[in-house]
Amino acid sequence: MGRKVILATCSLNQWALDFDGNLERILRSIAIAKSQGAKYRLGPELEICGYGCADHFYESDTLLHCFQVLGKLLESPVTQDIICDVGMPIMHHNVRYNCRVIFLNGKILLIRPKMLLANYGNNREFRWFSPWNKLRHVEEYFLPRMIQDMTGQDTVPFGDCVLSTKDTCIGSEICAELWNPRSPHVDMGLDGVEIFTNSSASYHELRKADHRVNLVKSATTKSGGIYMFANQKGCDGDRLYYDGCATVAINGDIVAQGRQFSLDDVEVVTAILDLEDVRSYRGEHCHPHVEYEHKPCHRVKVDFSLSDCEDVYLPTHQPIEWQFHTPEEEISLGPACWLWDYLRRSGQAGFLLPLSGGVDSSSTACIVYSMCVLVCQAVRDGNTQVLEDVQRVVNDVSYTPRDPRELCGRIFTTCYMASENSSEGTRNRAKELASQVGSSHMNLNIDMAVKGMLGIFSMVTGKCPQFRANGGSTRENLALQNVQARIRMILAYLFAQLSQWAEGKPGGLLVLGSANVDESLTGYFTKYDCSSADINPIGGISKTDLKSFLQYCVEQFQLTALKSIMAAPPTAELEPLTDGQVSQTDESDMGMTYSELSVIGRLRKISKCGPYSMFCKLIHTWREALSPLQVAAKVKHFFQMYSVNRHKMTTVTPSYHAESYGCDDNRFDLRPFLYNTRWSWQFRAIDNQVSKMEVGNDYHD
């Protein structure tokens, strides 16, 4: 009796609306799965069109092209003799659904629409799709004529159903259904479904991987079964990086694990598993007809077996320990892979970064260097796609990258933009780091441009603004800082567009940003300054994590120049020096430390705290260091800064999403940008509470 099955799950680097490329990657994954003996191949969510199509899901073209790709898959000899499970949007009764289409040997077996949609974080599936909320209900779906002509089928089952082969039963989940408290796998398992599949487009966040792994393990711990998890990987055209991690689990144990960060466009993970292990496990742990009432699943029968009668000699996969990355490794790898996808798909010739010698711009430089390390390693490992992409980026078909520093020199330009307010220390730190990563480095002086701008203003108004240190007002001081920052942005784009031209090379450079999530939260940057860029790999990462990341880079990449960068106080260097030394620091300007900002940011976004709730929490969190009155002052100061500067988030550079308390205005953190910055009612509630605590003396350990 055959009982061992070979199952394949995938991580694919799909690209929104790249139907040719998406089709090629799907076919390649199926071919790999077949070569490894698999009889079932699972792919990621909406893999035919790409998950990030957004409002393109409204377009009939998107639906049409998905069916055209499906037709190519049905006709391909590659898809013969293996059950293929692919994702695409489908309209049924004039309603759009996020679906799985499962087919075998040119025939569609069933279409399973998503029942529980993702509508949190960066996900807005309710905008484009409707959930299939008819539990255990199946309808007839009339296929488009182009598909009818290929399959000879007029209709196929559409709805909440499972697939029953000659030897087992397979049920589908789609992404967020695993995260839901009423996951479909629970009832499916109680009804005898032995293999659960989950096709996802799950994006990377720092420290999130263990949550996903624990959910996969727990899905089969309670009632047994096999769980297959497929995921999108890479940048498919947005701020998100989908981080792979294709997984197979059985009875609560992980038995196969794909990579979380990789430059491989196609990764297939297979596992050999024994169905009798599921049945034995359930014999002891699961008695559904005694303990539960449930409606049976609708089964679609198929004359096909996943197992083989001659399988006695097949060794099954054994449990493994999941290898998690540290947060520092995640910062090094995730944004680097995202940058690589953006560079190779944008058609540009490299990156340009204004390198100030501070923590933030140095972190961006280190991520580019990490990207070059990954590219060189992929080429050494025989990845022909990466090699072709590198050769296209550098415009040299004979080039083979071997050393990350040498590759950096070809695709990465850094520039230190000095003014009369810049210190020798930051200039030297930037130069030393550029030398160690291998970037093509320039030193610029912006004083002439600044004086030219101020000269125009003085000629028109007859007035000449002064820094505060020279007797000027706060308004003058801020304006003089802003003009320096904005001129740096203009120069960055000028050099990005023309530096290749000046050297007789084709293409332009992408300008990289370097504002962290905490500075975005408080608006501690100039609108349209040198933090403005094409993309920003650190825009979703906290200052605290960036410092830890730089320490990791010192040890991992031997970038010793980072030691002095980390030791220096963070500064914008936009005000005059005092005796040649920096007098302006970021934390002094902001009125709070970066570590305090990180705590406040998490309370604002993750804990959903307004001013009063945040105060009530922080009086306990910070009780060893601050009095209630001091906590109140910090909270008020933050919300005033936040609300005054929120308008800047409408123009902030698109950033890699990495942090769960990110403040991205595009989709993740939807807030007004015109506030009543007095917060009179909220602040009065805080003041009243402080008064009660002082009178009642009820602030104690």
C-alpha positions in Angstrom: 0.0 0.0 0.0 1.5 3.4 -1.0 1.6 5.9 1.8 4.6 8.1 1.3 4.1 11.4 -0.6 6.6 13.9 -2.1 5.3 17.4 -1.9 6.8 20.6 -3.3 6.2 24.2 -2.1 7.8 27.3 -3.6 9.1 30.8 -3.0 8.9 32.8 -6.2 10.2 36.3 -6.9 7.1 37.5 -8.9 6.7 41.0 -10.2 3.3 42.8 -10.4 1.9 42.6 -14.0 5.1 40.9 -15.3 3.0 38.1 -16.9 5.8 36.8 -19.1 8.3 36.7 -16.2 5.8 35.3 -13.8 4.8 32.5 -16.2 8.4 31.6 -16.7 9.1 31.4 -13.0 6.0 29.3 -12.4 6.9 26.8 -15.1 10.5 26.6 -13.8 9.2 25.8 -10.3 7.0 23.1 -11.6 9.8 21.6 -13.6 12.0 21.6 -10.5 9.3 20.0 -8.4 8.8 17.2 -10.9 12.5 16.6 -11.1 12.5 16.0 -7.4 9.6 13.5 -7.7 6.9 15.7 -6.3 3.2 15.0 -7.2 1.8 18.2 -5.8 3.3 21.7 -6.4 2.1 24.7 -4.4 2.9 28.3 -5.4 2.5 31.7 -3.6 -0.6 33.9 -3.5 -1.7 35.6 -6.7 1.5 34.4 -8.3 0.2 34.7 -11.9 -0.3 38.5 -11.8 1.8 39.3 -8.7 0.4 40.2 -5.3 1.1 44.0 -5.5 -1.1 44.9 -8.4 -3.2 47.1 -6.2 -5.8 49.1 -8.2 -4.8 47.2 -11.3 -7.0 44.4 -9.8 -10.0 46.6 -10.9 -8.9 46.3 -14.6 -10.5 43.7 -16.8 -7.1 43.4 -18.5 -5.6 41.9 -15.4 -8.2 39.2 -15.2 -7.9 38.5 -18.9 -4.1 38.2 -18.9 -4.3 35.9 -15.9 -6.5 33.5 -17.8 -4.2 33.7 -20.8 -1.3 32.7 -18.5 -3.4 29.9 -17.0 -4.1 28.7 -20.5 -0.3 28.5 -21.2 0.1 26.5 -18.0 -2.7 24.1 -18.9 -1.2 23.5 -22.3 2.4 23.1 -21.2 3.9 19.6 -21.1 5.8 20.7 -17.9 2.5 20.6 -16.0 1.6 17.0 -16.9 1.4 14.3 -14.2 1.6 16.7 -11.3 -1.2 18.5 -9.4 -0.5 22.2 -9.8 -1.9 24.8 -7.4 -1.6 28.4 -8.7 -3.0 31.8 -7.6 -4.9 34.4 -9.6 -7.9 36.8 -9.3 -11.2 35.5 -10.7 -14.5 37.2 -11.2 -17.5 35.1 -10.3 -21.1 36.5 -10.6 -19.4 40.0 -11.2 -17.5 39.7 -7.9 -13.7 39.6 -7.7 -12.2 36.9 -5.6 -8.6 36.0 -4.7 -8.4 32.4 -5.7 -6.4 29.2 -6.0 -6.8 27.3 -9.2 -5.9 23.6 -8.9 -5.4 21.6 -12.1 -4.0 18.3 -13.4 -3.2 17.1 -16.9 -4.9 20.0 -18.7 -8.1 19.8 -16.5 -9.1 22.3 -13.8 -10.1 20.3 -10.7 -11.4 23.2 -8.5 -11.2 26.9 -7.8 -11.0 27.8 -4.1 -11.7 31.5 -3.3 -10.1 33.2 -0.3 -12.6 33.3 2.6 -10.8 35.4 5.2 -9.1 38.5 3.7 -6.1 40.5 5.1 -7.1 44.0 5.9 -4.5 45.1 8.4 -0.9 46.5 8.3 0.0 47.0 4.7 -2.9 44.8 3.4 -6.0 46.3 1.9 -7.6 43.2 0.3 -11.2 44.4 0.9 -10.5 47.2 -1.5 -10.2 44.8 -4.4 -11.7 41.5 -3.4 -14.7 40.1 -1.6 -14.4 37.2 0.8 -16.1 33.9 0.0 -18.3 33.7 3.1 -20.4 30.6 2.1 -19.0 28.0 4.4 -19.0 24.5 2.9 -20.8 25.8 -0.2 -19.8 25.1 -3.8 -21.1 26.5 -7.0 -20.5 26.0 -10.7 -18.1 28.4 -12.3 -18.5 28.9 -16.0 -15.0 29.0 -17.5 -14.1 31.6 -20.2 -14.4 30.2 -23.7 -10.6 30.3 -24.2 -10.2 27.9 -21.3 -13.2 25.8 -22.3 -11.6 25.2 -25.7 -8.4 23.9 -24.0 -9.9 21.7 -21.2 -13.2 20.6 -22.7 -14.9 21.7 -19.5 -17.8 24.2 -19.4 -17.9 24.5 -15.6 -15.7 23.6 -12.6 -16.4 23.6 -8.8 -16.0 27.0 -7.2 -16.1 27.5 -3.4 -15.2 26.0 -0.1 -14.1 22.5 -1.1 -11.2 20.1 -0.8 -9.4 17.8 -3.1 -9.8 14.0 -2.6 -7.2 11.9 -4.4 -7.1 8.1 -4.4 -4.8 8.1 -1.3 -5.4 11.3 0.7 -7.3 14.6 1.1 -5.9 18.1 0.5 -7.4 21.4 1.7 -6.4 24.9 0.9 -5.8 28.0 3.0 -4.7 31.3 1.6 -2.3 33.6 3.5 -4.3 35.4 6.2 -6.5 32.4 6.9 -3.6 30.9 8.8 -3.5 34.0 11.1 -7.2 34.1 11.7 -8.6 32.7 15.0 -11.1 30.6 13.0 -8.6 29.1 10.5 -10.2 26.7 8.0 -7.5 24.1 8.7 -9.2 23.4 12.1 -12.5 22.1 10.7 -10.8 20.6 7.7 -8.5 18.5 9.9 -11.5 17.4 12.0 -13.1 16.2 8.7 -10.1 14.0 7.7 -8.2 16.4 5.5 -4.6 15.3 5.8 -2.6 17.8 3.8 -3.1 21.6 4.3 -1.7 24.1 1.8 -1.1 27.8 2.4 -0.2 30.1 -0.4 0.9 33.4 1.0 2.3 36.9 0.2 3.7 37.5 3.6 6.0 40.4 3.9 9.1 40.9 6.1 9.1 42.7 9.3 11.9 42.6 11.9 11.4 39.9 14.5 8.3 38.5 12.7 9.6 35.1 11.3 9.1 33.2 14.5 5.4 34.2 14.6 4.8 32.7 11.2 6.8 29.5 12.0 4.9 29.0 15.3 1.5 29.3 13.4 2.6 26.7 10.9 3.7 24.3 13.6 0.6 24.8 15.8 -1.7 24.2 12.8 -0.7 20.6 12.9 0.2 20.2 16.6 -3.4 20.0 17.9 -4.9 17.5 15.4 -2.1 16.3 13.2 -1.6 16.7 9.5 0.9 18.0 6.9 1.2 21.7 6.4 2.7 23.3 3.2 3.5 27.0 3.2 4.4 28.8 0.0 5.4 32.5 -0.1 6.2 35.3 -2.5 9.8 36.6 -2.3 11.5 39.8 -3.3 10.2 43.3 -4.2 7.3 43.0 -6.6 7.0 46.8 -7.1 6.3 48.4 -3.7 7.7 49.2 -0.3 7.4 45.6 0.8 9.9 42.8 0.7 8.4 39.3 0.7 10.8 37.0 2.5 10.2 33.5 1.3 10.6 30.9 4.0 8.7 28.1 2.1 8.0 25.5 4.7 6.7 21.9 5.2 5.6 20.7 8.6 4.0 17.5 9.9 2.4 16.8 13.3 3.8 20.0 14.8 7.4 19.6 13.5 9.1 21.5 10.8 10.7 19.1 8.3 11.8 21.4 5.4 12.7 25.1 5.4 13.4 27.5 2.6 15.6 30.5 2.8 14.3 33.8 4.2 16.5 36.1 2.2 17.9 35.0 -1.2 18.6 36.4 -4.7 17.3 33.2 -6.3 14.1 34.0 -8.3 12.8 30.5 -7.9 13.2 28.3 -4.8 11.5 24.9 -4.5 11.3 23.0 -1.2 10.3 19.4 -1.3 9.7 16.9 1.5 9.0 13.1 1.6 6.3 12.4 4.2 4.5 9.3 5.4 0.7 9.7 5.5 0.6 6.9 8.1 2.4 9.2 10.5 -0.6 11.6 10.3 -3.1 8.8 10.8 -1.2 7.4 13.8 -0.9 10.9 15.4 -4.6 11.5 15.0 -5.5 8.1 16.3 -4.4 9.3 19.7 -5.1 13.0 19.6 -8.2 13.5 17.5 -11.8 12.2 18.0 -13.9 14.8 16.2 -17.2 12.9 16.0 -17.2 12.5 19.8 -16.3 16.1 20.7 -17.4 18.3 17.9 -20.3 19.0 15.5 -19.2 20.1 12.1 -20.5 20.2 8.5 -18.5 17.9 6.2 -16.2 19.4 3.6 -17.4 19.1 -0.1 -14.9 16.8 -1.7 -13.8 17.0 -5.3 -12.6 13.5 -6.3 -9.7 13.1 -8.7 -8.4 9.8 -10.1 -4.8 10.4 -9.1 -2.4 9.3 -6.4 0.3 11.3 -4.6 2.0 8.1 -3.4 3.4 5.1 -5.1 3.1 1.4 -4.2 6.9 1.1 -4.5 7.7 3.7 -1.9 9.1 1.5 0.9 12.7 2.5 0.3 11.9 6.3 0.3 13.4 7.9 3.4 11.1 10.5 5.0 12.1 13.9 6.1 12.9 14.2 9.8 12.2 17.2 12.1 14.7 20.1 12.0 15.3 23.2 14.1 14.3 26.4 12.4 17.3 28.7 11.9 16.2 32.3 12.7 18.2 35.3 11.8 19.1 38.0 14.3 17.5 41.4 13.8 21.0 42.7 12.7 21.2 39.9 10.1 17.7 40.7 8.9 18.6 44.4 8.4 21.7 43.3 6.5 19.8 40.9 4.2 16.2 42.0 3.7 16.8 45.6 2.5 19.8 44.4 0.5 17.7 41.9 -1.4 15.0 44.6 -1.9 17.6 47.1 -3.2 18.9 44.5 -5.7 15.4 43.8 -7.1 14.8 47.6 -7.4 18.1 48.2 -9.1 17.9 45.4 -11.7 14.2 46.1 -12.5 14.5 49.9 -12.7 17.0 49.8 -15.5 19.4 52.2 -13.8 23.1 51.9 -13.6 23.6 52.0 -9.8 23.1 54.1 -6.6 24.2 57.5 -5.4 24.2 58.2 -1.7 24.9 61.5 0.1 27.2 60.2 2.8 27.4 62.4 5.8 29.6 60.3 8.1 26.7 59.7 10.5 24.9 56.5 11.6 22.0 56.8 9.1 23.8 57.4 5.8 26.5 54.9 6.9 23.8 52.3 7.5 22.5 52.8 4.0 26.0 52.4 2.7 26.5 49.2 4.6 23.3 47.8 3.2 24.5 48.5 -0.4 27.8 46.8 0.5 25.8 43.8 1.9 23.9 43.7 -1.4 27.2 43.5 -3.3 28.3 40.6 -1.0 25.1 38.7 -1.8 25.4 39.4 -5.5 29.0 38.1 -5.6 28.1 35.0 -3.5 25.1 34.3 -5.8 27.4 34.4 -8.9 29.9 32.1 -7.2 27.0 29.7 -6.5 26.2 29.6 -10.2 23.1 31.9 -10.3 23.1 32.8 -14.0 20.1 35.2 -13.6 22.1 37.3 -11.1 25.1 37.3 -13.4 23.0 38.5 -16.4 21.5 41.2 -14.3 24.9 42.5 -13.1 26.2 42.5 -16.6 23.2 44.5 -17.7 23.5 47.0 -14.8 27.2 47.7 -15.5 26.8 47.5 -19.3 29.5 44.9 -19.7 28.6 41.4 -20.9 32.1 40.1 -20.1 32.0 41.2 -16.4 31.9 38.7 -13.6 31.7 40.2 -10.1 34.0 38.5 -7.6 34.9 41.1 -4.9 32.1 43.1 -3.2 34.4 46.2 -2.9 35.2 46.1 -6.6 31.5 45.7 -7.5 30.6 48.7 -5.2 33.1 50.7 -7.1 31.2 50.1 -10.3 27.6 50.6 -9.1 27.8 52.8 -6.0 28.7 56.5 -5.8 28.9 58.3 -2.5 29.4 62.0 -1.9 30.2 64.2 1.1 28.5 67.6 0.7 30.5 69.9 3.0 29.5 73.4 4.1 31.1 75.9 6.3 29.2 74.2 9.2 30.7 70.8 8.5 33.4 69.4 10.7 36.6 67.7 9.7 35.6 64.7 11.7 32.5 63.8 9.7 34.4 64.4 6.4 37.1 62.0 7.4 34.6 59.4 8.7 32.7 59.5 5.4 35.9 59.2 3.4 37.2 56.2 5.4 33.9 54.3 5.2 33.7 54.9 1.5 37.2 53.6 1.1 36.4 50.4 3.0 33.2 49.6 1.1 34.8 50.5 -2.2 32.4 53.2 -3.4 33.3 55.8 -5.9 33.6 58.8 -3.5 33.4 62.5 -4.1 33.9 65.6 -1.8 31.7 68.5 -2.7 31.4 72.0 -1.2 27.9 73.6 -1.2 28.8 77.0 0.2 28.9 78.7 -3.2 25.4 77.4 -4.0 24.1 78.4 -0.5 25.5 82.0 -0.9 23.9 82.2 -4.3 20.5 81.3 -3.0 20.8 83.7 -0.1 22.1 86.4 -2.4 18.9 86.1 -4.5 16.8 86.5 -1.4 18.8 89.5 -0.1 18.6 91.2 -3.5 14.8 90.9 -3.5 14.0 91.7 0.1 17.0 93.8 1.2 17.5 91.6 4.3 20.1 89.0 5.1 19.1 86.2 7.6 21.5 85.2 10.3 22.1 82.0 12.4 20.9 82.0 16.0 24.6 81.8 17.0 25.1 85.1 15.2 22.1 86.9 16.7 19.4 85.7 14.3 15.8 84.6 15.2 14.6 81.0 15.4 12.8 81.5 12.1 16.0 82.8 10.4 18.0 79.9 12.0 15.6 77.3 10.6 15.5 78.8 7.1 19.3 78.8 6.9 19.5 75.2 7.9 16.8 74.3 5.4 18.4 75.9 2.4 21.6 73.9 3.0 19.6 70.6 3.2 17.6 71.4 0.1 20.6 72.3 -2.0 22.2 69.0 -1.0 19.1 67.3 -2.4 19.3 69.2 -5.7 23.0 68.4 -6.1 22.4 64.7 -5.3 19.9 64.5 -8.2 22.2 66.5 -10.5 25.1 64.1 -9.9 22.8 61.0 -10.1 21.6 62.1 -13.5 24.8 63.3 -15.0 27.8 61.6 -13.3 27.6 58.6 -15.6 27.3 60.9 -18.6 30.4 62.8 -17.5 32.4 59.6 -17.5 31.0 58.5 -20.9 28.8 55.8 -19.4 25.2 55.1 -20.1 22.3 55.3 -17.6 21.6 57.2 -14.4 21.9 56.5 -10.7 19.1 55.9 -8.1 19.4 58.4 -5.2 19.3 56.6 -1.9 17.8 58.1 1.2 18.9 57.7 4.8 16.2 59.0 7.2 15.3 56.5 9.9 11.8 55.7 11.2 12.2 57.7 14.4 13.1 60.9 12.5 10.2 60.4 10.2 7.9 60.0 13.2 8.9 63.3 14.7 9.5 65.1 11.4 13.1 65.7 12.3 14.2 66.4 8.7 13.7 69.1 6.1 11.0 68.6 3.6 12.7 67.9 0.3 16.2 67.8 1.8 18.9 65.2 1.2 16.7 62.6 3.0 14.5 62.9 -0.1 15.5 60.3 -2.6 14.2 57.6 -5.0 14.1 54.9 -2.4 15.2 54.6 1.2 16.3 51.2 2.6 16.4 52.3 6.3 13.2 54.4 6.4 11.4 51.7 8.4 14.2 51.0 10.9 14.8 52.5 14.3 17.9 54.3 15.2 18.5 51.8 18.0 18.4 48.9 15.6 20.7 50.8 13.1 23.4 51.2 15.8 23.2 47.5 16.5 23.4 46.8 12.8 26.5 48.9 12.4 28.2 46.9 15.2 27.3 43.8 13.3 28.9 45.2 10.1 32.1 45.9 12.0 32.3 42.2 12.9 30.8 40.7 9.8 32.4 42.8 7.1 35.4 44.2 9.0 34.2 47.8 8.3 36.3 49.3 11.2 35.5 52.9 10.1 32.1 52.4 11.6 33.5 52.4 15.2 34.2 56.2 15.1 30.9 56.8 13.4 29.0 55.0 16.2 31.0 56.9 18.8 30.2 60.3 17.4 27.0 62.1 18.6 24.3 62.2 15.9 24.2 65.7 14.3 22.8 67.4 11.2 25.7 69.9 11.1 23.6 72.7 9.8 24.4 75.4 12.4 27.8 77.1 12.8 30.6 75.2 14.6 31.9 76.3 18.0 35.7 76.5 18.0 35.7 74.1 15.0 33.6 71.6 17.0 29.9 70.5 16.5 27.5 72.3 18.7 24.3 70.9 17.3 23.1 67.4 18.2 20.0 65.5 17.0 18.7 64.5 20.4 19.1 68.0 21.8 17.2 69.4 18.8 14.4 66.8 19.2 14.1 67.1 23.0 14.3 63.4 23.5 16.6 60.5 23.0 16.3 57.9 20.2 15.6 55.2 22.7 12.7 57.2 24.1 11.4 57.8 20.6 11.4 54.1 19.9 9.3 53.4 23.0 6.9 56.2 22.1 6.6 55.0 18.5 5.6 51.6 19.5 3.0 52.9 21.9 1.5 55.2 19.3 1.2 52.6 16.5 1.2 49.1 18.0 -0.6 49.9 21.3 -2.9 52.5 19.6 -2.2 55.1 22.2 -3.3 58.7 22.1 -1.6 61.3 24.3 -3.5 60.4 27.5 -3.1 56.6 27.2 0.5 57.0 26.3 1.1 59.1 29.5 -0.7 56.5 31.6 1.6 53.8 30.3 4.8 55.7 30.5 4.5 56.8 34.1 5.1 53.2 34.9 7.6 52.4 32.2 9.8 55.4 33.0 9.1 55.7 36.7 12.7 55.0 37.7 14.0 57.9 35.6 11.2 60.5 35.3 8.5 62.0 37.5 4.9 62.1 36.2 5.3 65.8 35.4 8.4 65.1 33.3 6.7 62.2 31.5 3.8 64.6 30.8 6.2 67.1 29.3 7.8 64.4 27.1 4.5 63.1 25.8 3.2 66.6 25.0 6.4 67.6 23.3 6.3 64.4 21.1 2.7 64.9 20.0 3.3 68.6 19.2 6.3 67.7 17.1 4.4 64.8 15.5 1.4 66.8 14.6 3.3 69.9 13.4 5.4 67.8 11.1 3.0 65.0 10.0 2.6 66.8 6.6 6.2 65.7 5.8 5.1 62.1 5.6 3.0 62.9 2.5 6.3 63.5 0.6 8.7 61.1 2.3 10.8 58.8 0.2 9.3 55.4 -0.4 11.0 53.2 2.2 11.6 49.5 2.9 8.9 48.4 5.4 10.7 46.8 8.3 9.2 48.0 11.6 5.7 47.4 13.0 5.5 50.9 14.4 6.4 52.5 11.0 4.7 55.8 10.1 4.5 55.4 6.3 1.6 57.5 5.0 1.2 55.5 1.8 -0.8 52.5 3.2 0.6 51.4 6.6 -0.1 54.3 8.9 -3.2 56.3 7.7 -3.5 59.6 9.7 -4.4 63.2 9.0 -1.7 65.7 8.2 -3.5 68.8 9.3 -3.9 68.7 13.1 -5.0 71.0 15.8 -1.5 71.0 17.3 -2.6 72.3 20.7 -4.3 69.0 21.6 -6.1 71.0 24.2 -8.6 68.4 25.5 -6.0 65.6 25.5 -3.3 67.6 27.2 -5.8 68.9 29.8 -6.6 65.3 30.7 -2.9 64.6 31.2 -2.6 67.7 33.4 -5.6 66.7 35.5 -4.1 63.3 36.1 -0.7 64.8 37.1 -2.5 67.1 39.6 -4.4 64.2 41.1 -1.2 62.2 41.5 0.7 65.1 43.1 -2.2 65.7 45.5 -2.9 62.1 46.3 0.8 61.1 46.2 -0.4 57.9 44.4 2.7 57.6 42.2 4.6 54.8 43.8 6.2 51.4 43.0 
